[in-house]
Amino acid sequence: MDQADPPIEHNVPAHRFEVRFPERIAMLKYHYDTLGRLNLDHTEVPPARRHHGVAARLAKTALDFAKSQNLTVVPVCPYVIAYLKEHPELAPLVARGQVS
C-alpha cells in the first residue's frame, strides 16, 4: 500500500467496502444470502485508479473480513474470482464448488 492510499472502510449500511478518492469512490459490493454466506458481488474502481492495486486491496479486505467473521464466501464478481485463483491459500473461505 502506498503512503498516499486512503484507507478502506467497511460501509455496513451500504453493504460495501470502499475507498474514497477525490474523483469517485472505489468499492466492492456484497450481500448476505439466505444461508448467511458473504456474496462478493461487484467491484468498481474509477478509471484513473485502475491498475494500481485498488481492486486487490478491496478484495483482500473483504476476504480478511470474511475470515475474521468465520463467513463462507460466494464470489460472484469476476475480479474476486480471479483474485481467489491467484491466492489458493484463501480457498477454505470459499463455498464448495464456487471457484476452481
Backbone as a ProteinNet text record, in pm:
[ID]
protein_1_A
[PRIMARY]
MDQADPPIEHNVPAHRFEVRFPERIAMLKYHYDTLGRLNLDHTEVPPARRHHGVAARLAKTALDFAKSQNLTVVPVCPYVIAYLKEHPELAPLVARGQVS
[TERTIARY]
84	0	88.4	59.5	131.5	93.2	186.9	160.1	39.7	18	-89.2	-224.7	-225.7	-351.8	-445.6	-567.5	-663	-704.8	-750.1	-787.1	-915.9	-928.2	-1052	-1145.1	-1269.2	-1369	-1476.8	-1531.6	-1643	-1770.8	-1842.8	-1968	-2080	-2109.5	-2206	-2346.1	-2399.8	-2535	-2546.4	-2437.8	-2439.8	-2395.4	-2356.6	-2307.2	-2192.2	-2088.3	-1972.2	-1847.5	-1734.6	-1604.6	-1568.4	-1514.7	-1494.4	-1368	-1318.9	-1205.9	-1250.6	-1238.3	-1280.8	-1163.1	-1182.5	-1085.3	-1151.5	-1073.3	-1134.6	-1234	-1203	-1289.1	-1411.9	-1398.2	-1508.7	-1471.8	-1568.4	-1545.1	-1518.9	-1415.6	-1393.6	-1462.2	-1523.6	-1598.6	-1606.5	-1628.9	-1662.8	-1795.8	-1899.3	-2034.2	-2057	-2134.9	-2165	-2307.1	-2352.8	-2476.9	-2464.3	-2549.7	-2556.9	-2673.2	-2650.9	-2759.7	-2838.1	-2938	-3026.1	-2953	-2835.3	-2755.4	-2654.5	-2657.2	-2565.2	-2426.4	-2413.8	-2284.3	-2262.1	-2136.6	-2099.8	-2080	-2171.4	-2162.8	-2091.3	-1975	-1898.2	-1940.6	-2022.8	-2097.6	-2027.9	-1966.5	-1922.3	-1813.7	-1708.9	-1601.8	-1602.9	-1594.9	-1586.4	-1467.7	-1385.7	-1271.9	-1275.2	-1261.8	-1260.3	-1150.5	-1175.9	-1077.3	-935.9	-922	-789.2	-716.5	-787.8	-728.4	-708.3	-751.3	-736.5	-589.4	-556.9	-421	-322.5	-373.1	-288.7	-309.3	-372	-387.6	-508.4	-594.4	-710.6	-806.7	-837.8	-930	-873.1	-743.1	-679.7	-691.4	-672.4	-687.5	-830.7	-927.5	-1067.7	-1097.9	-1051.6	-1075.2	-1010.2	-885.9	-815.8	-890.1	-935.2	-1006	-1135.6	-1211.2	-1336.9	-1310.8	-1208.4	-1177.4	-1121.6	-1043.4	-996.1	-1114.8	-1211.5	-1332.4	-1406.2	-1424.2	-1493.7	-1422.4	-1290.3	-1213.4	-1231.1	-1223.2	-1233.9	-1372.8	-1474.3	-1611.7	-1655	-1563.1	-1592.4	-1704.7	-1701.3	-1804.1	-1756.3	-1849.6	-1822.4	-1845.9	-1758.7	-1764.4	-1819.2	-1907.8	-1954.9	-1906.3	-1800.8	-1750.9	-1839.3	-1894.1	-1976.2	-1899.5	-1830.5	-1753.7	-1638	-1625.2	-1514	-1376.1	-1361.8	-1232	-1201.6	-1298.9	-1278.3	-1246.8	-1314.1	-1286	-1140.6	-1094.8	-955.5	-858.2	-891.9	-807.5	-794.2	-905.1	-901.8	-817.5	-821.7	-739.7	-591.3	-556.3	-416.7	-374.6	-472.1	-444.6	-510.8	-454.9	-515.9	-521.9	-440.8	-445.4	-579.5	-657.6	-788.5	-902.2	-870.5	-972.7	-1064.1	-1014.5	-1104.6	-1220.6	-1208.5	-1316.8	-1432	-1403.2	-1497.9	-1597.4	-1724.3	-1828.2	-1789.8	-1814.7	-1778.8	-1835.1	-1751.2	-1795	-1804.4	-1755.5	-1770.6	-1654.3	-1532.4	-1415.7	-1330.7	-1285.1	-1199.2	-1058.3
-118	0	124.1	215.3	341.6	431.2	514	605.2	694.9	729.2	822.1	752.3	619.6	547.5	571.7	616.7	632.1	495	491.3	363.3	305.7	175.5	108.4	109.8	145.9	149.3	46.8	-9.9	-102.8	-23.1	4.2	79.4	-23.2	-56.9	-162.8	-130.7	-8.5	19.6	5.5	37.8	29.2	-107.4	-197.8	-331.9	-323.2	-251.6	-243.1	-205	-245.7	-198.8	-88.9	23.7	136.7	214.4	280	371	500.2	610.2	739.9	809.4	841.7	919.3	1051.2	1153.6	1281.9	1269.1	1184.6	1175.7	1085.5	981.6	887	787.1	707.4	600.6	470.1	398.8	261.6	172.5	63.9	-19.2	-164.8	-248.5	-388.2	-408.8	-433.2	-450.5	-596.9	-617.2	-753.2	-761.8	-884	-909.3	-1045.3	-1067	-1197.1	-1274.4	-1401.5	-1482	-1548.3	-1626.8	-1687.8	-1788.6	-1833.2	-1925.1	-1849.8	-1716.4	-1635.8	-1624.4	-1663.4	-1655.6	-1514.4	-1473.1	-1341.6	-1351.4	-1293.8	-1292.5	-1164.8	-1179.8	-1064.3	-1039.1	-935.2	-916	-839	-726.9	-636.8	-543.1	-527.1	-433.4	-320.5	-198	-79.4	4.1	43.3	130.8	241.9	368.5	477.3	454.3	489.4	464.2	512.2	628.2	682.4	601.5	519.9	442.3	295.4	255.8	115.2	81.1	-44.2	-97	-39.6	-1.3	49.1	-29.5	-145.8	-232.2	-203.4	-111.7	-76	-194	-258.3	-372.6	-485.6	-507	-611.9	-578.9	-453.2	-412	-433.9	-400.1	-420.4	-569	-651.6	-795.5	-852.2	-814.5	-864.3	-823.3	-699.8	-652.3	-730.1	-751.4	-826.4	-970.2	-1030.9	-1169.1	-1179.5	-1081.3	-1078.7	-1064	-980.5	-964.3	-1097.7	-1165.2	-1295	-1393.5	-1396.3	-1488.3	-1453.1	-1324.3	-1282.5	-1309.8	-1311.5	-1334.5	-1479.8	-1564.5	-1706.1	-1724	-1642.6	-1647.2	-1728.2	-1792.8	-1858	-1755.4	-1753.8	-1656.2	-1720.1	-1647	-1684.3	-1574.2	-1601.6	-1499.4	-1491.3	-1375.7	-1351.3	-1261.4	-1162.9	-1066.3	-1135.2	-1112.7	-1174.2	-1136.8	-1015.3	-977.3	-1060.7	-1075.6	-1153.6	-1299.3	-1352.6	-1490.6	-1502.4	-1405.6	-1406.9	-1391.6	-1304.5	-1283.3	-1413.7	-1482.9	-1609.3	-1714.8	-1716	-1812.1	-1783.8	-1655.6	-1618.3	-1640.1	-1663.5	-1681.3	-1809.7	-1925.3	-2053.6	-2075	-2002.6	-2015.9	-1969.3	-1895.7	-1847.3	-1944	-2052	-2148.6	-2197.2	-2215.2	-2261.1	-2166	-2040.1	-1943.7	-1959.5	-2018.9	-2019	-2135.2	-2102.4	-2205.5	-2313.7	-2436.7	-2550.6	-2537.7	-2562.4	-2560.8	-2422.8	-2318.5	-2182.2	-2136.2	-2177.6	-2136	-2260.4	-2276.4	-2392.5	-2347.8
0	0	0	-87.6	-98.1	19.6	65.5	177.5	148.8	21.4	-15.1	-32	-26.7	-46	70.9	42.2	151.4	204.9	329.3	389.5	330.3	343.5	303.5	423.9	400.4	506.7	477.2	583.6	568.9	592.2	485.3	492.2	508.7	633.5	663.8	609.2	630.6	578.8	426.4	354.5	207.7	156.5	246.7	208.8	108.9	148.7	60.8	138.6	83.3	127.8	29.3	79.1	-10.7	22.4	-81.2	-71.5	-138	-65.5	-119.8	-187	-313.6	-390	-428	-461	-498.5	-614.3	-710.8	-828.8	-809.7	-727.1	-705.4	-598	-559	-461.5	-535.9	-493.9	-540.4	-437.4	-485.2	-390.8	-433.7	-333.8	-355.9	-284.6	-363	-307.8	-271.2	-166.8	-122	-68.2	-48.6	24.4	93.3	191	257.1	195.7	163.7	108.2	222	185.6	285.8	375.5	332.3	414	500.7	495.1	573.5	513.1	387.7	320.4	266.3	260.8	209.5	59.1	-17.2	-163.4	-205.8	-266.3	-314.2	-458.3	-476.4	-599.9	-710.2	-676	-782.8	-730.8	-809.2	-776.3	-878.3	-829.4	-916	-872.7	-969.8	-943.6	-1048.1	-1006.8	-1104.6	-1209.1	-1335.3	-1441.7	-1409	-1350	-1319.3	-1211.8	-1137.3	-1027.7	-1062.5	-1182.4	-1222.6	-1244.5	-1225.4	-1243.7	-1142.4	-1025.5	-917.5	-788.5	-798.7	-682.6	-594.8	-636.8	-555.2	-543.4	-654.3	-651.7	-566.5	-575	-493.3	-345.1	-309.3	-168.9	-121.6	-205.7	-170.1	-150.1	-244.4	-234.9	-108.8	-83.1	35.4	162.8	168.5	287.4	308.3	200.5	211.6	255.6	201	236.1	378.1	419.7	559	654.7	616.3	696.7	707.8	594.5	594.9	687.4	677.2	761.9	909.4	942.7	1082.4	1140.8	1054	1098.8	1080.2	1032.4	1010	907.6	802.1	698.1	578.5	512.3	385	275.1	176.1	67.5	-59.6	-126.6	-260.4	-354.7	-432.3	-524.1	-648.2	-672.9	-791.4	-887.9	-834.1	-912.3	-984.6	-1115.7	-1189.7	-1133.7	-1084.4	-1027.2	-902.8	-815.1	-693	-728.1	-827.6	-871.5	-916.5	-997.2	-1043.8	-926.3	-832	-714.3	-634.9	-616.9	-542.6	-613.7	-745.8	-819.8	-800.4	-779.7	-755.9	-610.4	-523.2	-380.4	-329.3	-368.4	-330.9	-180	-104	41.9	100	19.8	64	29.7	-37.3	-80.9	32.3	154.7	261.6	291.2	252.2	274.9	177.1	61.9	-49.7	-39.8	-67.8	-69.1	-168.1	-132.1	-215.1	-356.3	-455.8	-594.5	-657.3	-587.9	-639.5	-727	-696.6	-774.8	-797.3	-921.3	-946.8	-980.1
[MASK]
++++++++++++++++++++++++++++++++++++++++++++++++++++++++++++++++++++++++++++++++++++++++++++++++++++

